[in-house]
Each structure stands twice: as C-alpha cells, then as structure tokens.
Amino acid sequence: QVQFVESGGGLVQPGGSLRLSCAASLRIFRLYAMAWYCQAPGKERELVAGITGGGTTKYADSVKGRFTISRDNAKNTVYLEMNSLKPEDTAVYYCNLDSSRHSIGRWGQGTQVTVSS
C-alpha cells in the first residue's frame, strides 16, 4: 500500500521560510501527479499545490508567489518550499496524490507548520 512520509515542519516567525519533504512509496513515481494539502484547526483539508510527473505546477491563490512545489522523480520525493510565511499558513501539511487526477491514498502523519512570533 502506498505510504507518504512528510517532514520538515516546525515553528517559524512570520516572514520566515521552511522546506517540506515527502517521500512516497509509489512504484513508478514519475507517472503520478502529486500534491501538498493543509488542514488548519477546525477546517477541512485543502489543496495547497500540485505538480504533474512532468513538472507542471498549480497553486492555491493564497500561496501563489510564496510557495514552490517541486519533485525529484529519482528519489520518489516531492518538496514544498514555503517563503514569506504568514500566521494563517499554520496547519498540518500532508502530501498525497493529486485528487483531481488520481484516487487519494492513505494519509500520512503530516508535518506541523506553525507561524508565530
């Protein structure tokens, strides 16, 4: 069964940066569109950014120009570079398949991002 292991979260001040990583146990990783999602307390999980196997990206309006999604198909890993972080970015961040293209796999533990002074 597919597994996703997220890492890289932490506590950061407003305006700071973090880089999240996600290792996926997909057999042919490059065939799958991947995505990062976030879930803030009391809110539903929502898509933050997505990337196809060929590298085409998409972003939620709230993170455009601040976050960058990328992937390394040789390492079965997807990344999320987060810059100019805001308190409203505080959430648990998860990676998974892009729900617009594939059925979602089992969710991993996620990684907590807290933006606070």
C-alpha positions as CSV (number, residue, x, y, z in Angstrom):
1,Q,0.0,0.0,0.0
2,V,1.2,3.5,-0.8
3,Q,2.8,5.4,2.0
4,F,3.6,9.1,2.3
5,V,6.1,10.3,4.9
6,E,6.2,14.1,5.4
7,S,9.0,16.0,7.2
8,G,10.4,19.5,7.6
9,G,7.8,21.3,9.5
10,G,8.4,23.4,12.6
11,L,7.9,26.8,14.3
12,V,8.8,29.8,12.3
13,Q,8.3,33.5,12.7
14,P,6.2,35.5,10.2
15,G,8.1,36.2,7.1
16,G,10.3,33.1,7.6
17,S,10.8,30.0,5.4
18,L,10.5,26.3,5.6
19,R,11.1,23.4,3.2
20,L,8.9,20.4,3.5
21,S,9.7,17.0,2.0
22,C,7.6,14.0,1.3
23,A,8.8,10.5,0.5
24,A,6.3,8.4,-1.4
25,S,6.4,4.6,-1.8
26,L,5.0,4.6,-5.3
27,R,6.4,2.0,-7.7
28,I,6.6,4.3,-10.7
29,F,6.6,7.7,-9.0
30,R,7.0,9.8,-12.2
31,L,3.6,8.6,-13.5
32,Y,1.7,10.3,-10.7
33,A,0.6,13.9,-10.1
34,M,1.4,14.8,-6.5
35,A,0.1,17.5,-4.3
36,W,0.5,19.1,-0.9
37,Y,-2.5,19.7,1.3
38,C,-3.0,21.5,4.5
39,Q,-5.5,21.3,7.3
40,A,-5.8,24.1,9.9
41,P,-7.6,23.5,13.2
42,G,-11.4,23.4,12.7
43,K,-11.1,23.5,8.9
44,E,-11.3,20.9,6.1
45,R,-8.2,19.7,4.4
46,E,-7.5,21.7,1.2
47,L,-5.0,21.5,-1.7
48,V,-2.1,23.9,-1.5
49,A,-0.1,23.0,-4.5
50,G,0.2,20.3,-7.1
51,I,2.7,19.0,-9.6
52,T,2.4,16.6,-12.5
53,G,5.0,13.9,-13.3
54,G,6.4,16.2,-16.0
55,G,6.7,19.2,-13.6
56,T,3.6,21.3,-14.4
57,T,2.5,23.1,-11.3
58,K,-0.6,24.7,-9.8
59,Y,-1.2,26.6,-6.6
60,A,-4.0,27.8,-4.3
61,D,-4.4,31.5,-4.7
62,S,-3.4,32.1,-1.1
63,V,0.1,30.8,-1.6
64,K,0.9,31.9,-5.2
65,G,4.2,33.7,-5.3
66,R,5.2,32.4,-1.9
67,F,5.3,28.6,-2.1
68,T,7.0,26.4,-4.7
69,I,6.3,22.8,-5.3
70,S,8.9,20.6,-6.9
71,R,9.8,16.9,-7.2
72,D,12.7,14.6,-7.7
73,N,11.5,11.5,-9.6
74,A,14.7,9.7,-8.9
75,K,14.2,10.0,-5.2
76,N,10.4,9.5,-5.1
77,T,10.2,12.8,-3.3
78,V,8.1,15.9,-3.5
79,Y,9.0,19.2,-1.9
80,L,7.3,22.4,-0.8
81,E,9.4,25.5,-0.4
82,M,7.5,27.9,1.8
83,N,8.6,31.6,1.9
84,S,7.1,34.7,3.4
85,L,5.1,32.6,5.8
86,K,2.1,34.1,7.5
87,P,0.3,33.1,10.7
88,E,-2.6,31.9,8.5
89,D,-0.3,29.3,6.9
90,T,-0.3,27.5,10.3
91,A,-1.6,24.0,9.7
92,V,-0.7,20.3,9.4
93,Y,0.7,19.7,5.9
94,Y,0.3,16.5,4.1
95,C,1.3,15.1,0.7
96,N,-0.7,12.7,-1.4
97,L,-1.7,12.0,-5.0
98,D,-3.4,15.0,-6.7
99,S,-7.1,14.3,-6.1
100,S,-8.0,15.9,-9.5
101,R,-6.1,13.1,-11.3
102,H,-5.9,10.1,-9.0
103,S,-7.7,8.5,-6.1
104,I,-6.3,9.7,-2.8
105,G,-4.1,7.2,-1.0
106,R,-3.9,6.7,2.7
107,W,-2.9,9.9,4.5
108,G,0.4,10.0,6.4
109,Q,1.0,11.7,9.7
110,G,1.6,15.1,8.1
111,T,4.1,17.7,9.4
112,Q,3.0,20.6,11.6
113,V,3.8,24.1,10.4
114,T,3.3,26.9,13.0
115,V,3.9,30.5,12.1
116,S,4.0,32.7,15.1
117,S,6.1,35.4,16.7
